[in-house]
Amino acid sequence: MGNYKDQPFPARLRCAWHGLRHGLRAEASLKLQALCFAAVLALLSWLRPDAIWWALVLLASGAVLAAELLNTAIEQLADALHPHESAAIRAAKDCAAAGVLLAVLGALGVAAAFAVHLLRAHGASLYDS
């Protein structure tokens, strides 16, 4: 298996890309979340909001994708180390899934705040006319 800790940066970056590709191939939920992220980027490009909204959306989206990849890693590691039913393994997987859920809820909170911001800005421009 080798010592991955002391690899040069380009080698570690290749490992990360391999993990992302594996996750996108293996996990339907990660594919959906990546598709949603692409749609959100297209929407932001079209709307051209202030930089703070770009930052919030990118952070929230990155958190969702990272949580999903960590969930995938935990599930695969748990299944490899303990393929039989286990209450402890089930709890670990459930906690990892809950982490994804919380990241998604946080991202939806950012989306809701952005929608309110757009509605208020649009409403203010209507009254200014």
N, C-alpha and C positions, 0 to 999 in steps of 0.2 A: 504494500500500500504506500509506503514511503512517508517521508516527513513533509507534510504540506505547510507547516508553520513557517519554515525557514525558506520557502520558495521565493524567488524574485517576484516583483510586482506583476510583470506581464504574465507569468505562470499562474499567479493567484487570480488575475483578472480573467484568464481563460477558464479557470475552474468556475468562476462566478457565471460566466456566459454559458457554460455547459449546464449549470444548475438552472439558470433561467430557461434555457431551451427545453430541458427535461420537464420542468414544471409546466411550461406552455403545452408541451405534447401530452403530458400525462393527466393534467387536471383541467376538467371542463370549467370549473369555477374560476380558475386563473385566466383561462381564455376569455371568458365573459368579462372579467374585471379589466383585462388588458384592452378589450374592445371598447368597453365603457370609457376607459382612460383616453383612448384615441379619439372617441367622440367628444369628450370633454375638451381635449386639446384643440380640436377643430372648432368647437363652439367658442372657446376663449380667443382663438385666432380671429374669428369673425366678429365677436363683440368688442375685442380690444379693451378689456378693463384695465384699471390701474394695476401697477406691479404688485401691490399687496394681495390682490385677489389671485394673481398668478401664483404667488408664493404659497398662499393658503391652499389652493387647489392642488398644486404640485406636492406639497407636504402631505396633505390628506390622502391623495392618490398613491403616493409612495408608501405611506403607512399601510394602506390596504394591500397593495401588491406584496410588500415585505411580510406582512402578517400571513398572507396566504402561502407564500413560499416557506416560511418557518413552520406553518401548520403541516404542509406537505412533508417537510423534512422530519418533523416529529412523528407523523404517522408512519412514514416509511421505515424510520429507525426502530420505532416500537414494534412494527410488524416483523421486521427482520430479527430483532432480538428476542421477541416473545410472540410467536405466531398463534399461540393458543389464547382463548378467552381469559381475560384477567381484569379484575375490578380496578387495579392500579393503572393498567395500560388504558383502559376505557376512560378513567378520570383524566389522565394526561392528555388523551386525544380530545376529550370534551373541553378541557381548559384551553387547548390550542385553538379549537374551533370558536370558543367564546372570544378569544383574542381577535380573531378575524371579524367576528360580529361587532365587537366594540369599535374596531377600526372603520368598518363600513358605516356604522351609526355616526361616528365622528365625521366621516366624509359627507354623509347625508346632511349633517348639521351645517357644514361649510356650504353645501349646495343650497340649503334653505336660506342661510344668511345672504348668500350671493343673490338669490332670487328676490329676497326682500329688498336688498340694495338696488337691484335693477328696477323693481316696481316703484320704489320711492323716487329714484332718479327720473324715471319716465313720468311719474305723476307730477314731480316738481317742474319738469320741462313743459308739461301741458298747461300748468298754471302760469308759467312765465310768458306764454304766448299771448 
